[in-house]
């Protein structure tokens, strides 16, 4: 540790990078912070974060903070056995699930508070990755910085708009009940970090956070991994997208409809979706309705290298989302030099850039516009080459994880400078004493299981 190095606790209630953007954020940000010389301890719950390894990452570690893992595969919404319960937080977790709610942001925040208070003096700053639970209010032993990728109230409204009947709307409202807590907590946060100007504006509008408390630090792509490779052959007609089939926000149903239109002129056009296929719902029904069973493929559980090669092999990448707080898939596709068709939903234009210069941009929810843009790119190799090169140049200039880590570390220091003085002895205890204190107050052997 140098005099300028920080001891960072990075909290994430869902950290696996194969389960969503929050896990990708934790994986890449923690790596780049460690490369800057900081000590980063990721504290996460199931599905546990996957962290990078290397000789330059000796300051990076993982502490597992177990939940009851109620949504694990292959038995989601399971009922735990009696001997799995450890305390009242576990009972709260199960009770919330039984009544149709989503408990993890609250219950993780309560476990994290207990863990951090037992380790007072171990960290210079605590960074929460969109938990926004009540447990994070009050003294955690170090200044708190919170990332809000975008307000989850946006997801809630889109799902309500897509609900087929009153029963589904009731279910959506109950599931998203935790957003009331997140709204209350967000208003009390001293320092908020977000990933785009669009998200900043919506955090102000939806959550009521004062603009002066919000800092935009763009995230980005792993440009060493996501890079062009001429050795990977293009597959004629291949379009690739990253999406969850049953999430209306991702707009996949419009892309499926667009594909049917494209194939009228380009019979070899086909779609590869990185994500889980839903066996029922609007996307499955659209695939059946348009006779696209052989033209739409879903892949999941692939490695990073397989993902990169898949994107490289596509003639076009597409982001059809109705809304994104940033859009990592757009940045990653552009970083490979694959030309992009993207909607104008949320912060996507902030990432993808101007229409006709670094991408082809289309309105949200417009299958006809998507089809026209896709057909145009598939028909024009020169345009694909130009947009692909311009897209990679944009990402290299603006959206890298190294830049994100630098901006985040600057915000840490500002938060530490602005924090009120701690009680005497609260921050000067030697690490050896702090560690002994933590060991003495762990409630179970499983409460903090550190691995590297």
Helices and strands as residue ranges (DSSP letters): E 7-12, H 21-35, E 39-44, G 55-57, E 60-64, G 82-84, H 88-98, H 104-118, E 125-129, G 134-136, E 143-147, H 152-162, H 166-175, H 178-188, E 192-194, H 197-202, I 203-207, G 211-213, E 214-216, E 238-242, G 248-250, H 252-263, E 270-274, H 282-289, E 296-299, H 304-313, E 316-319, H 328-335, E 340-343, H 348-352, E 360-362, H 367-379, H 381-398, H 401-418, H 431-441, E 449-451
